[in-house]
Each structure stands twice: as structure tokens, then as C-alpha cells.
């Protein structure tokens, strides 16, 4: 692409650039990755993404590799241990939300067969591809993130306000907000395996 240049927000560090080039906006259909990003986006609330991204491997070690079933069984002793871990964001509500969200995640997986099936029904299985110019500000939320946020809260998830949800949709490729001049725009199929059967979108509650 002539004049191709990655999205400006990714230029802050090598870690951010690698995340942008290899992950952000790429359709993800692997439940383990979808859960990991849900927890990390929730941890970001009130912070920069670069801060959380730098702590990602610390979170992976602290949270048993983002294993939803193990996290769902954490007791207060384990939560207290996490609150003493300097490698993660030591916010009591955020740490507690990991257990609530793991349990809610497993409930969705039980209902739909996979979290992937639940999430991608909102867009009929096809990513929303926007075409912003390099200078265009990206939205903080949309009508889609409003609806998903509302449903996630109804299901018992926390730290899933509409702004967090929109960032999540961008992160896992449900929404592609790469600038039209970015080399990563429409760069290829998802990295995280074939999409499980999810069916068409069916309205506000999929």
C-alpha cells in the first residue's frame, strides 16, 4: 500500500506496535483468547492500554494462564494474594471482577456452547469494518457496544461499560477500526482458529 503507515496510537513502543500489527482488529474465535482480552480490557478501566499490556504476562502467571474454570473457583485467600501482587493492577474491585466475570463467562459458554458463538451473533458472524482516515478520532462507544454492554451486565459481568466493551470489540476483531492507510487493514483471516457455528444475529439479546 503506497504511503502505508500503521495507526498512530501504536507508535508508542515496540510492545504496542507488535500488539497492533499482530492482534488488534484481527477476528478472534478462540474462547481462551476472548476471555483473556475481556479481563485485560476490564483491568484497563481508568488506565492506559499500554500500562495493562505491559502487565499482560504478569496477569497470565497470576491468573493461571487466564483459565476461566480455575479463576471461577478462586476464594478470598487467593484474591487477597492477588491484591499483594505488584505485577498486576491491585484494585480490589478489578481483582474481584475476575472471579465474577469468569463465572459469568462459563455460564454464557454453557448456554451457547462457546463464548465465541455468543459474541459473534451480535454481528451475524461478520466483522464490522469501519474505514477511518488516519486523522479521524475513533469513537469511544457505539450503539452496538451499548447493547452488548447492557446484556453482559444483565448476565453478571462487571467492568463491562460501553467504552470498555467497544475497546474489547476492537481488540478481538469484532470491529476493525484500523485506518484506511494502515497496512493491517483487512490483513487476513482470524489468528485464533475457525469460527464456531454461531448463527445470525437475532436482535438485542442474541
C-alpha positions in Angstrom: 0.0 0.0 0.0 1.5 3.3 -1.1 2.1 5.6 1.9 1.0 2.9 4.3 1.5 3.7 7.9 0.3 1.9 11.0 -2.3 3.6 13.2 -0.7 6.4 15.1 -1.6 5.1 18.6 0.6 2.1 18.1 3.8 4.0 17.7 4.5 4.5 21.4 6.5 1.3 22.0 7.6 -1.9 20.4 5.1 -3.8 22.5 2.3 -1.6 21.3 3.4 -1.9 17.7 3.5 -5.6 17.9 0.1 -5.8 19.5 -1.3 -3.5 16.8 0.3 -5.4 14.0 -0.4 -9.0 15.2 -3.6 -8.8 17.3 -5.7 -5.6 17.3 -8.6 -5.9 14.9 -7.9 -9.5 14.0 -11.1 -11.6 14.3 -10.7 -13.9 17.3 -12.8 -17.1 17.7 -10.9 -18.8 20.5 -12.7 -18.7 23.8 -9.4 -18.6 25.8 -8.3 -15.5 24.0 -11.7 -13.9 24.2 -11.7 -14.4 27.9 -8.2 -13.1 28.3 -9.0 -9.9 26.5 -12.2 -9.4 28.4 -10.2 -9.5 31.7 -7.5 -7.2 30.4 -9.8 -4.6 29.0 -11.6 -4.5 32.3 -8.3 -4.0 34.1 -7.6 -1.1 31.8 -10.6 1.0 33.1 -9.2 4.4 34.1 -5.7 3.5 32.8 -3.8 3.4 29.5 -3.8 0.3 27.4 0.0 0.4 27.3 0.0 0.1 31.1 -2.1 -3.1 31.0 -0.3 -4.5 28.0 3.0 -4.2 29.8 1.5 -6.3 32.7 -0.1 -8.9 30.4 2.4 -11.7 31.2 2.2 -10.9 34.9 -1.5 -11.4 34.7 -1.0 -14.6 32.8 1.1 -16.0 35.6 -1.1 -14.6 38.4 -4.3 -15.9 36.9 -3.3 -19.4 36.0 -3.0 -18.7 32.3 -6.4 -16.9 32.2 -8.1 -20.3 32.9 -11.7 -19.3 33.4 -12.6 -22.5 35.3 -9.8 -22.1 37.8 -10.4 -18.4 38.2 -14.1 -19.1 38.8 -13.1 -21.1 41.9 -10.8 -18.5 43.5 -11.5 -18.0 47.2 -10.9 -14.9 49.3 -7.4 -16.1 50.2 -6.5 -16.2 46.5 -8.0 -12.8 46.0 -6.0 -11.4 48.9 -2.9 -12.9 47.4 -3.6 -11.2 44.1 -4.0 -7.9 45.8 -0.4 -8.2 47.1 0.9 -8.9 43.6 2.8 -5.8 42.3 2.8 -7.2 38.8 -0.9 -6.5 38.2 -3.4 -3.7 38.8 -4.1 -4.0 42.6 -7.6 -2.6 42.6 -9.9 -4.6 44.9 -13.0 -4.2 42.6 -11.0 -5.2 39.5 -9.4 -8.2 41.2 -12.8 -9.3 42.4 -14.3 -8.8 39.0 -12.0 -11.6 37.6 -14.0 -14.2 39.5 -17.4 -12.7 38.7 -16.5 -12.5 35.1 -15.1 -16.0 35.0 -18.3 -17.4 36.4 -20.5 -15.3 34.0 -18.2 -16.3 31.1 -18.7 -20.0 31.9 -22.4 -19.5 32.2 -22.5 -18.0 28.7 -20.4 -20.8 27.4 -22.7 -23.3 28.9 -25.7 -21.6 27.3 -24.3 -21.1 23.8 -21.7 -23.8 23.5 -18.9 -21.2 23.4 -18.4 -17.6 24.2 -17.4 -17.1 20.6 -20.9 -18.2 19.5 -22.5 -15.7 21.8 -20.2 -12.8 20.9 -20.2 -13.1 17.1 -24.0 -13.5 16.9 -24.2 -9.7 17.7 -22.7 -9.1 14.2 -24.1 -12.1 12.4 -20.6 -13.6 12.3 -19.1 -10.9 10.2 -16.7 -8.2 11.5 -17.9 -4.5 11.4 -15.2 -2.9 9.1 -15.0 0.8 9.5 -12.8 3.0 7.3 -11.5 5.9 9.3 -8.9 8.2 7.9 -5.6 8.3 9.7 -6.6 11.7 11.3 -10.1 10.6 12.3 -10.8 10.2 16.1 -12.2 6.8 16.9 -15.5 6.5 18.8 -15.4 5.7 22.4 -18.6 3.7 22.1 -21.3 2.8 19.6 -24.9 1.6 19.6 -23.5 -1.9 19.3 -21.3 -1.6 22.3 -24.2 -0.1 24.2 -26.3 -3.2 23.6 -23.6 -5.7 24.3 -22.6 -3.9 27.5 -26.2 -3.9 28.7 -26.5 -7.6 28.0 -23.2 -8.5 29.7 -24.2 -6.6 32.8 -27.5 -8.5 32.8 -25.6 -11.7 32.8 -23.5 -10.7 35.8 -20.3 -9.4 34.2 -18.6 -6.3 35.7 -16.2 -3.7 34.3 -18.1 -4.0 31.0 -19.3 -0.5 30.5 -19.9 0.5 26.9 -16.5 2.2 26.5 -14.7 -0.9 27.8 -16.9 -3.1 25.5 -16.1 -1.1 22.5 -12.4 -1.4 23.2 -12.9 -5.1 23.6 -14.7 -5.4 20.3 -11.8 -3.6 18.6 -9.3 -5.8 20.4 -10.8 -9.1 19.3 -11.7 -8.0 15.7 -15.5 -7.9 16.0 -14.8 -4.3 14.9 -12.0 -3.3 12.6 -11.1 0.3 13.2 -7.7 0.3 11.5 -7.2 3.5 9.4 -7.6 3.0 5.7 -3.9 3.7 5.2 -2.8 1.1 7.8 -1.0 -2.0 6.4 -3.0 -4.1 8.9 -6.3 -3.1 7.4 -8.2 -6.3 6.3 -4.9 -8.1 6.7 -6.3 -11.6 6.7 -8.4 -14.2 8.5 -8.5 -14.6 12.2 -5.5 -15.9 14.1 -7.4 -17.9 16.6 -8.9 -20.7 14.7 -12.1 -21.3 12.7 -15.3 -19.6 13.9 -17.6 -22.0 15.7 -21.2 -22.1 14.4 -23.0 -19.1 15.8 -25.9 -18.4 13.5 -27.2 -15.0 12.5 -27.8 -12.0 14.8 -31.2 -12.1 16.4 -31.8 -8.7 17.9 -30.8 -7.1 21.2 -30.3 -10.4 23.0 -28.6 -12.9 20.8 
